[in-house]
Amino acid sequence: MITTGAVLGVAAVALGMVLTPGPNMMYLVSRSITQGRKAGLVSLTGVAVGFLGYLSAANLGLSVVFRTVPALYATVKLAGAGYLGWLAWKALKPGGVSVFTPKELPPDSHRRLFAMGLMTNLLNPKIAVMYLSLIPQFVDPRAGHVLVQGFVLGGIQIAVSLLVNLLLVVAAGTIAVFLARRPAWLRAQRYVMGTVLGALAVKLAADHSLPAPAS
């Protein structure tokens, strides 16, 4: 039986990760502002499927592959660090634009919105690290079937992440209007997001740990 401590631990990790600026947040907020809440919700559906894909792969042996071929895991992490670094540069460079700044973008079809949400999540290094290294730490072989624990704990993470992202999609327009009337806050938001993304990129690039071993 999964302990209350494990449930709360995964929920806390999930909440901390989803509140940290990253590709998912940036895409969902920007699309919700430019094309409306419905577009944000469709994109969020793609993100949800990406979560399920990572969860299934991690529980069915992806961590074993990465532990067997450490160079592959290192490549994935370095690619993720590079992606976060690029996002940080976009936010911090002179003339950079906040994710909450309305932009004129051509509307995308629901199929493309779903696909972009899915790919944004699959390319998100934070999610890979979460499923391969963090959540497995809460799995206890003495508490029952390991595979079931993995899916249940992963399901808790998905529920927390989707709830927070849903709130962001619904509130994105209101937040954008609020910040648009306060240019200094908008700049501060951009600098804070860029700095956090840059710090995550450096931390990920410097991390030499392997995925948690399968139990």
C-alpha positions as MATLAB code, in Angstrom:
seq = 'MITTGAVLGVAAVALGMVLTPGPNMMYLVSRSITQGRKAGLVSLTGVAVGFLGYLSAANLGLSVVFRTVPALYATVKLAGAGYLGWLAWKALKPGGVSVFTPKELPPDSHRRLFAMGLMTNLLNPKIAVMYLSLIPQFVDPRAGHVLVQGFVLGGIQIAVSLLVNLLLVVAAGTIAVFLARRPAWLRAQRYVMGTVLGALAVKLAADHSLPAPAS';
ca = [
       0.000    0.000    0.000;
       1.321    3.422   -0.948;
       2.031    5.528    2.112;
       0.611    8.980    2.758;
       4.178   10.273    2.896;
       4.863    9.059   -0.638;
       1.661   10.652   -1.950;
       2.401   13.988   -0.285;
       6.024   13.834   -1.383;
       5.146   13.312   -5.043;
       2.450   16.007   -4.844;
       4.979   18.474   -3.384;
       7.563   17.644   -6.054;
       4.944   17.992   -8.789;
       3.742   21.336   -7.430;
       7.263   22.698   -7.182;
       8.097   21.588  -10.722;
       4.924   22.920  -12.354;
       5.302   26.317  -10.646;
       8.864   26.624  -11.953;
       8.845   28.432  -15.327;
       9.405   26.041  -18.190;
       8.413   25.160  -21.766;
       4.943   23.865  -20.849;
       4.013   27.012  -18.935;
       5.383   29.278  -21.663;
       3.545   27.521  -24.471;
       0.204   27.181  -22.687;
       0.162   30.785  -21.502;
       1.225   32.268  -24.830;
      -1.273   30.195  -26.813;
      -4.101   30.935  -24.391;
      -3.440   34.672  -24.692;
      -3.103   34.760  -28.466;
      -5.850   32.318  -29.435;
      -8.104   32.049  -26.393;
      -8.846   29.627  -23.597;
     -10.207   26.917  -25.868;
      -6.899   26.793  -27.722;
      -5.105   26.620  -24.386;
      -7.283   23.709  -23.287;
      -6.629   21.790  -26.515;
      -2.909   22.390  -26.061;
      -3.188   21.207  -22.459;
      -4.717   17.945  -23.732;
      -1.542   17.378  -25.751;
       0.549   18.094  -22.665;
      -1.500   15.516  -20.724;
      -0.842   12.832  -23.351;
       2.860   13.694  -23.163;
       2.770   13.112  -19.413;
       1.148    9.717  -19.951;
       3.773    8.816  -22.549;
       6.643    9.644  -20.206;
       4.970    7.875  -17.302;
       4.448    4.690  -19.311;
       7.970    4.714  -20.752;
       9.576    5.302  -17.351;
       7.580    2.536  -15.654;
       8.120    0.067  -18.477;
      11.890    0.259  -18.498;
      13.238    3.513  -19.970;
      15.310    4.138  -16.834;
      16.947    0.715  -17.319;
      17.966    1.699  -20.858;
      19.476    4.969  -19.640;
      21.382    3.258  -16.821;
      22.728    0.725  -19.301;
      23.802    3.462  -21.731;
      24.811    6.447  -19.546;
      25.974    8.414  -22.580;
      22.431    8.381  -23.944;
      21.042    9.796  -20.700;
      23.779   12.448  -20.654;
      22.906   13.411  -24.228;
      19.240   13.783  -23.360;
      20.049   15.961  -20.353;
      22.479   18.152  -22.296;
      19.928   18.611  -25.069;
      17.369   19.607  -22.459;
      19.818   22.012  -20.832;
      20.466   23.588  -24.222;
      16.744   24.013  -24.817;
      16.231   25.675  -21.434;
      19.240   27.903  -22.089;
      17.741   29.003  -25.403;
      14.438   29.849  -23.708;
      16.344   31.798  -21.044;
      18.198   33.791  -23.713;
      14.934   34.619  -25.477;
      13.565   36.018  -22.225;
      16.683   37.933  -21.134;
      18.070   39.249  -24.407;
      17.627   42.965  -25.215;
      14.180   43.406  -26.673;
      12.989   40.100  -25.245;
       9.261   39.656  -24.788;
       7.436   38.325  -21.722;
       5.328   35.212  -22.131;
       2.398   37.340  -20.911;
       2.818   39.928  -23.672;
       0.025   39.552  -26.266;
       1.399   38.774  -29.736;
      -0.182   38.526  -33.136;
       0.057   34.880  -34.184;
      -1.883   33.036  -36.877;
      -4.484   30.737  -35.310;
      -3.579   27.058  -35.311;
      -5.947   24.170  -35.904;
      -6.936   21.950  -32.993;
      -4.760   19.171  -34.413;
      -1.703   21.423  -34.482;
      -2.448   22.806  -31.014;
      -2.638   19.264  -29.650;
       0.568   18.243  -31.444;
       2.472   21.296  -30.223;
       1.327   20.717  -26.640;
       2.423   17.090  -26.911;
       5.841   17.881  -28.410;
       6.489   20.726  -25.981;
       5.983   18.314  -23.098;
       7.987   15.471  -24.644;
      10.914   17.862  -25.195;
      10.670   19.274  -21.676;
      13.772   18.122  -19.746;
      12.121   18.843  -16.391;
       9.540   16.143  -17.070;
      12.160   13.597  -18.110;
      14.155   14.194  -14.937;
      10.999   13.970  -12.820;
       9.936   10.570  -14.134;
      13.400    9.054  -14.382;
      14.990   10.308  -11.173;
      12.545   11.924   -8.746;
       9.295    9.940   -8.646;
      11.084    6.529   -8.451;
      12.550    7.658   -5.115;
       9.065    7.383   -3.594;
       8.445    3.815   -4.788;
       8.827    1.272   -1.965;
       9.103   -2.429   -2.976;
       7.747   -3.368    0.460;
       4.522   -1.438   -0.192;
       3.253   -3.710   -2.969;
       3.489   -4.063   -6.747;
       6.187   -1.668   -7.957;
       4.630   -1.091  -11.379;
       1.269   -0.188   -9.856;
       2.964    2.201   -7.427;
       4.772    3.860  -10.306;
       1.574    4.484  -12.236;
      -0.382    5.656   -9.167;
       2.317    8.081   -8.042;
       2.755    9.284  -11.604;
      -0.992    9.782  -11.815;
      -0.821   12.038   -8.756;
       1.889   14.105  -10.403;
      -0.163   14.405  -13.588;
      -3.267   15.484  -11.649;
      -1.369   18.222   -9.780;
       0.376   19.465  -12.922;
      -2.782   19.543  -15.034;
      -4.734   21.369  -12.327;
      -2.120   24.118  -12.032;
      -1.755   24.395  -15.808;
      -5.540   24.546  -16.178;
      -5.624   27.503  -13.789;
      -2.894   29.192  -15.844;
      -4.840   28.657  -19.080;
      -8.015   30.095  -17.568;
      -6.267   33.057  -15.933;
      -3.666   33.841  -18.628;
      -5.702   36.590  -20.272;
      -6.483   38.289  -16.961;
      -2.830   38.136  -15.887;
      -1.735   39.549  -19.257;
      -4.079   42.547  -18.913;
      -2.920   43.120  -15.319;
       0.754   43.095  -16.316;
       0.185   45.165  -19.459;
      -0.883   48.044  -17.221;
       2.301   47.650  -15.178;
       5.301   47.617  -17.581;
       7.824   47.380  -14.737;
       6.130   44.213  -13.443;
       6.102   42.778  -16.955;
       9.857   43.328  -17.276;
      10.423   41.857  -13.821;
       8.405   38.772  -14.761;
      10.530   38.329  -17.903;
      13.811   38.664  -15.992;
      12.719   36.316  -13.222;
      11.549   33.679  -15.711;
      14.725   34.001  -17.781;
      16.943   33.748  -14.711;
      15.131   30.661  -13.402;
      15.331   28.978  -16.812;
      19.040   29.799  -17.067;
      19.715   28.409  -13.591;
      17.829   25.222  -14.445;
      19.859   24.872  -17.646;
      23.162   25.176  -15.755;
      22.019   22.784  -13.017;
      20.862   20.207  -15.544;
      24.086   20.459  -17.572;
      26.223   20.055  -14.435;
      24.239   17.096  -13.069;
      26.116   13.806  -13.561;
      23.643   11.542  -11.750;
      21.943    8.564  -13.386;
      18.234    7.703  -13.360;
      17.002    6.019  -10.210;
      17.425    2.225  -10.490;
      14.357    0.137  -11.150;
      13.120   -1.556   -7.988;
];
